Amino acid sequence: MKVSKEALVACITALRRYASLNHATLLQKREERVKYWMEALANIPHVRVERVSPDPEKDEYAIYYSTDPGPTVSAVIAYIQAQGNTLIGLRVERLFLKDRFLEITNTGY
């Protein structure tokens, strides 16, 4: 395999930067953002907020879903606008049977 000098320097630079990061601080900031959104979404009608994994190092923080998407979508949009933010995208999905199974058996994702 052939690798250019530039690609090698870029890879080494990226690895050095990653090694120099304060991972504990980054993890704490990410956890603060997750807690903020969990608390904010907990007050929206028909939304249930749960932690998927108690391990903050995993990207399995929370599930947000609604049993009645119509009022929930309206409430989410109103909340975002009230906070002075702009909605960039929104996706509404129906859970699959496997998702219900995992929820009922509490085996996680």
Phi, psi and omega in degrees: 000137182257132180231133180285159177300320181298317180294321179294316178297318179298318180295315179296318178298316179297318179294320178295317179297315180299317181294333182273352181292149174270093186294328179295318179293317178298318179295320179295317178296319178296319179296321177297320178295319180295315179298320178302310182290326177297317179292319181295317182284339181296338182266004181268134182303140174070012179251134175245130183245128180221155171275131177279319180224132178286352181277108183292348179281348177265150178272040180242061189283308188206157174246133177240120177208167185225147175276344180222092189293333182304297179296329181293314179300316178299317180293320178296314180298315179299318180296315180298316179294322180296332178277357180081018180258163178251132178282124181265321181200154179210133180233131177247127182231159172257136179292146176273167180303319180298325178294318177297318179301313181296323178294314183292318183276353178057037180268353178074187183256000000 
